[in-house]
Amino acid sequence: MWVGFIEFDLLLGDVHSLKGKRSVVRPLIAEVRRRFDVSVAEVGDQDLHRRGTVGVGLVAADRIHVVQVLDAVERFVAGRPELELLSARRRIVTSDD
């Protein structure tokens, strides 16, 4: 069993309130969940209106699948025009670790 996760540090575009932040982050989370069938949530910076941290995780039978899905999710998030991807931190572990 392989477990992979990636955490995105995001700078949100023209957002001036926490309500505005929700209008950007919630659709992003919903689309990542729907498109890639992964677990995803806002995991940090909830009190900052222009920053966000979103985490994505998955479990798979082989490492290559985990890498391919995390790569695709990262490309998708990086391509969103309403936000800037500042960094992506990733970790992949096996159940033998």
N, C-alpha and C positions, 0 to 999 in steps of 0.2 A: 504494500500500500504506500502511495506517495501523497504527501500533503504539500500544497503550495499556497503561498499568499503573497499579495503585493499591496503596498500601502502608498497611496498617492497624496502628495502635498500639492494642493491646488490654490491658485490665486484666481479669485472670481473677478469677472469683468466689471461692468457698470452696476455694482450692487451697493446700496447705501443703508441697508437695514437687514436684520435677521430674517424678516419676512421675504425680502428680496433674495436672500441667500437660499432659503427653502425653495423658492421658485426655480432655482438653478440646480441645486443638489438633488432634490427629490426626483425630478425627471431623469437625471443622469443615473441615479441608483436604479430606478425602475427599468431603464433601457438596458443597462449592463446586465441586470438579473434576467430580463427577458431574452436578450440576444445570446448570452453565453451560458445560461443555466448554472450560475455560480452563486455563492453567498456573497452579499455585498451590503455594506452599511457605512454610515458616517461614523467615524471612530475617534475623531478629535477635532479640536478648534471649534466646538459648537458655539462658543460665546463670541467668536470673532466674525464680523459680517463679510469681510473680503477674503478670508482664508477658509480652507476646508481640508479635512483629511478623510479620505475614503479608503476603506479596506475591502479587498476582494480575496476570497479563499475558495479552494476546491480540493477534493480528494479524488484520486484516480488510481487505476491499476498499474499504470506505467509512467515513468518520468517524462517521456517525450510528449505525452498528451498534456500533462501539467504545464510544461514549457510552452507548447503551442497555444494553449488557451490564455495563459498569462501574457504572452507576447501580443495576442490579438486584442485582449482587453486594454493593454497599454497603448497600442496604436489607436484604438477607438477613443480612449480618453484624451490622448494627446491631440487628436484631430478635432476636438470640440471647439468651435469658435468662441463660445461664451466664457471660456476659462483658459488659464495658462497652467500647464503642468510644470511645476517647479522641480519636483523630484519624484522618483519611484523607487521604493525599497522592496526587494523581493527576497523570499526565502523558500527553499524547497527541501523537504526532509523526507526520509523514508521511515517506515515503522521499525526498521532495524536500528535506527539511531538512538 
